[in-house]
């Protein structure tokens, strides 16, 4: 089994458990240089809110998109946008990543911003 297949299987296992709840999903993806987060409505198949370290304001203020501080900022921004749209409860989807480091920082930032999960 290749490493990619293991990652895909992990992500699918997490998503299967989350989709059973029927609530909106806060999905997080991290690369080596950036972090991305979005709230997805699986019933409609559309992204409602998104935030990342690549947004113009973040590129100017953050030194890098690959650290815990940047991830926390992205989580807070996502929560702010979600609350403006009337979204208050989501399910956290860590995908293939461990709940640690930058992934955990996004979750903490979103909680501090007012999202409940």
N, C-alpha and C positions, 0 to 999 in steps of 0.2 A: 504494500500500500504506500503510495507516495505521500509526501508531506501535504501537497495540495489537496489530495482526496481527503486526508484527515481533517484539514481545515474546513473543507466544504461540508463534511459530515457533522462536525461540531456545530457549524453555523446552522445547518438544517435542523439539528436536534433542538437547539435553543429556540429557533423560530417556530417550530411545530408546537412547543409548549406555550409559547406566547400567543400565537394565533388562536389557540383554543379559548383564550379569555375574551376575545372579541373587542378589546379596547384598542385605542390608538397606540402605536408603537414608536418609541424613541430609539431610533437605530443609530449606532455609532460606528464609524470606520476610522482607522488610523493608518497612516502610511509612515514611512521613515521621516518625512519632513512636514506633514500636515495632519490635521484632524478635522473630521467632518461629522456633523450630527444633523438628523432630520426627524421630523415627526410624520409618520405615514399612516394613512387610513387604508388598511388592507381590504376592507369591504368595497371601497370605490377604486382602489389601486392608484391612489394619488398621494403626492407629497404635499402636506399642508404648510409646514414651516421648516426652514433649514438655516443652518449657520455653519461657518467654517473659518479656519484661519486664513483662507484666501480672500475673504471679503475685504473691500478697499480700506475700511477703517482699521481692521486688524493688521493688515499688511504694513500700515503706517506706524501703528503704536506698538505692536509686538515685535520683540527682537527676533524670535523664531516661532514656528508653529509646531515644533517638536518637543515641547516641554510641558510640565504639569500646569504651570501658570497659564499658558496659552489655552490648554484644554479647559481649565476652569472658567476662563473668560468666555469661551465658546458655549459652555453649558449655561452660563448666566444669560448670554445674549439669546440663546434659543428659548429659554424660559420666558424672557421678557416678550419676545415675539409671539410665543404661544398664548400667553395670558392676554395679550392684545386681541388675539383672535378668539378668545373665549375657551381655550383649552386649558384644563387644570389637572386632569388625571391621565397618565400614560403608563405603559409598561416598558421597562428598560430592556432593550435588545442589545446585548454586548457582542452578538455575532460570534465570530470564531475566537475573539480575544478574551483573555483572562480579565476578571474584574480586579484590576490592579493598575497603579500608575496613572497614565493619561485617561484611560477608560473610566476609572474610579473618579478622577478629577472632573470629568464631564458630568457624571451623575451628581456629584456633590454640588457643583455649580448650578445645575438645573434645580436641585432641591432648594438651594439658597435663593434662587430666583423665584420660587413659588410653585414649582411643579410637584405633584404628589405621585409617588410610585413606590 
